[in-house]
Amino acid sequence: AQDAINGAMEKAIENKTGTEVDLPNADEMEKNAAYIFYKSESKNYLDGKEKMQASVIFQKDNEGLSIVLQGVGEGGKSFMATMTHIPENFSLPLKGTFAVSNRYDGVNPSAVIMFMNVTENGMMTSEVPYDGELIISKLSKDGIEFQINGKGGDPSDAESPSNWKTISGKGKISSPIIMSYGIDKNNVLK
């Protein structure tokens, strides 16, 4: 019954918005999870043990394909890895480059990491990578895996590479909610 409801919801969303949405079926929804480890030299932001809700967005526009990997935790923690300027005929592993101001170098896909923790004391963001790579090594309906190998710091350090510290991470996503804009998800999943 839940799968029939999901099918009807997917169709309604697609008809209203033009967005292709793939909601996991009831069995898969229980498996929906993002386990993300993310840290800098000075701070651990996510330990990889918290089960976060997982969603993935594929979007194709005149600048190419974009992939957004997102994990949202119950305690106000939110992680997002975005890769843009991806050629449609990409292969795995897919590598995106971090840059100051997210500058696109005209050749390599661009990558951006965002982490936020919202508490009663306000919102805290993390240091962000300004150099290095986001690598997506698995990209299927059932699971997605990625690694972060970078250097960066606080926004005030963006133009001061001598202050940058190592920033690393990895993530495993299973049975994500998948949303597609302007492209069939099956043309992206490998």
Disulfide bonds with the S-S distance in Angstrom:
none
